[in-house]
Structure formats: C-alpha cells, structure tokens
Amino acid sequence: MSKSGNKSASKATRGTPSAGTTAPISNSDRRRVNPKTTGNHAHAKSTGTRRRQTKQAKIEGLLRRSAGATIAQLTKATSWQAHSIRAALTGLRKKDHEIVRSKGKDGVTRYRLGEAH
C-alpha cells in the first residue's frame, strides 16, 4: 500500500463524525463558565467588598482629579509604558471624553478629564 493510501485511511478514522467516535461541538458547548468568577459581582454587592479596579479605571480616576495627572503618575499607577498610556488617552477621546492638556510651572504636561461631549 502506498503512503498516500495510509494517510487517507487514518484521516477517516480519527475521531471525525463520519467515524462515529465524536459529535460536533455546538456553540453552547464552547461557552465555558469559570466557577471561580461566576457570581463575584453579586457577592461583592452583598458583602460590601469592592471588585478589583481596572487599570483603565485607575487612569480615569487620576484624570478626574482637579490637578489631573502626568504621564509619569499614570505609568506608575498602571505599570504601563508611556505609549500605552497615550493609547489609553486616545481611547478615552474616542469614547467622547474631553482630555484637557496643560503645562505646569515645572514644564511638565498634565492631563485631566474635561466635560464629556
């Protein structure tokens, strides 16, 4: 028997529906529920504990301060690099947040959230 004959024979019996050994996976089977995270939101509401704050939320919180924040402060708070902080600021602009830039007496640019459009 040639090698190509062996390949086609092995493909037909490898757990395919035609071989009768497995069934196709439906979309509902693909959605998995993680038991460790299921219901955390309800638990946080009932016990008064807060959920972990996202880095994006940290950025927004710092920008909401009247003094705003510098790139250095934002990188320290999130452990992101400066280009990632600037990308996050761009994302906020795309979500219709006004980002106000100003230079302090020290020459450092500060960013803060203005009025949403």
N, C-alpha and C positions, 0 to 999 in steps of 0.2 A: 504494500500500500504506500502511496506517496505521502509526503509531509503535508501537502495541502489537504489531502483526504482526512488525515488525523485532526487537523485544525477545525475543519467544518464539523466533524463528529463531536469534538469536545465542546464546541460552542453551543451546539444544540442541547446538550445535557447539563449545562452549568446553571442551574437554578433559575432558568427562564420560565415564564408562564407556560411555554409550549412543552416544557419537560414535565410540568405538573408538580414541581417541588416548591415553588413560591408563588405568592399572589402579588399583583402590582400594588405599590404603595399609594394610598389615596392621600389627598391634601390634608384631610383631618388627622391622619396618622403622622404626618410630618410635623404638625404643630405640637411641640412638647411643652409641658408645664413643669417649671422648676419648683419643686416643693419647698425649697429654701426661701424663695422670694414670693411665693403665692400668698397673698393676704397681708403682706407687710404694711400696705397703705392703711388697711382697716386697723391693724394692730397699733400703728403709730397714732391714729386718731383716738383710739380708745384708751391708750396709756398715757397720752400727752407727750410722748417722745417725738423728736423730730427726725425726719428722714435725712440721710446724708446729703449735704448741699453739693450741687454740681459745680464744676469749675466755671461754667458759663454763668451760673447764678452768682458766684463769688465776684466775677467781673462786673456784672450788673450792679451788685451791691456796692462795690467800691466806686463805681461811676455815679451812683445816685447821691453820694456824699456831696455837700456843697463845695468842698475843695476839689472834688474829683480824685483822680489818681494818675500817677505817672506810669510809663511803660515798665519801669523798674519795680514799682509796687505791684503791678499786675502780674509780672513774671514771678515775683517772689510768692505771691498768694496762690498761683496756679501751678508753679513749676514748669510753665511753658516757656518756649523761646519767644523772643520779641516778634518774629514774623508770625507766629501763631496767635499772639495777642492782637496784632494788627488785622489778621484774618477774622478774628472774633469780632473786632470793632466793625469790620466791613459787614459781617453777618448781621450785626445789630442795625446797621444803616439800612440793610435790605429789608429788615422787619419794621421799617418806618420809625426807628428811633433816631432822634437827632443827637449827634455826637458833637459836643462843643469843645474846641481846642483853644487853649490859651497858654501863653508863656509866662512863667513866674519871673520874679525879680532875679532869680538864680539862673534864668535862661532855659530851664527845663520845661518841656511841653507837658501840660496836664490835660487830661481828657475827663469830661463829665457828660452825663446824660442831660439833654435838654427836654423840651416838650416833644411828645410823640405826635406825629402828623396824623 
